[in-house]
Amino acid sequence: MIDDRILPVHYCPWCGEKLPQSLRPQWLERLAALGLDEDSPHIPADLKSDTWWKCEGL
């Protein structure tokens, strides 16, 4: 039987370093402020890359 549970990853599988907290809630808030959801084909390019959080110093 295949175990279909999804387990969060807290450490990098290559170097073992602890990973930072997820920025997903902030990303979803920015999309909602634009009247978009995560499946929208109209997501701005900066929200499709690391640009948005790097520019904000997150």
Order of alpha helices (4+ residues) and beta strands (2+ residues): alpha-alpha
